[in-house]
Structure formats: C-alpha cells, structure tokens
Amino acid sequence: MNEIYVFVLAIFVGFEVISKVPPLLHTPLMSGSNAISGITLVGALISSGAGHGGLGAVIGTLAVVCATINVVGGFLVTDRMLEMFKKKEK
C-alpha cells in the first residue's frame, strides 16, 4: 500500500512542478529529462541482462525499447525547439 501512496504522490507533485514551468524553460527542462531517461536506459540494459529468467529478459528488453524511444524522441524535440531560437538568414 505504501508503494501506491508514493506513486500517486509522485504523480501529483510531478504534475504540479511541470505545470508551473514557464515556456522559456521548457527546452532546458527537456534536456534534463533526457539525461534522466539516459540513466533509465542504462538501468533497463542492466535489468534485461541480469539473468533473472525469460520473463525478466522480456520485460527488460521492453524497458530498453521504451527508454530508447523516450531518449531519441526527447533529443529530437529538443533539437527542433532549439532550431526555433536560431537566427534565420536572409
């Protein structure tokens, strides 16, 4: 029951923190979350290769795929947002 309580509290706090971020800070925040997703990717790689059986390997591989999609997508969005701030040549 404690895990569910912490999970719901983390969702609420995360939503409140993210909703209060001004639009100017979204790009640096996205870069920071990409770094966290990179750490998640390393953890997923470790868990998929830990040798805990077939189900653990499948779930670990799924975690690797999801974390990779998150990291790549985050970097693409960050790159696109940074392109908006570059000066356009005439």
Helices and strands as residue ranges (DSSP letters): H 2-19, G 23-25, H 26-48, H 54-83
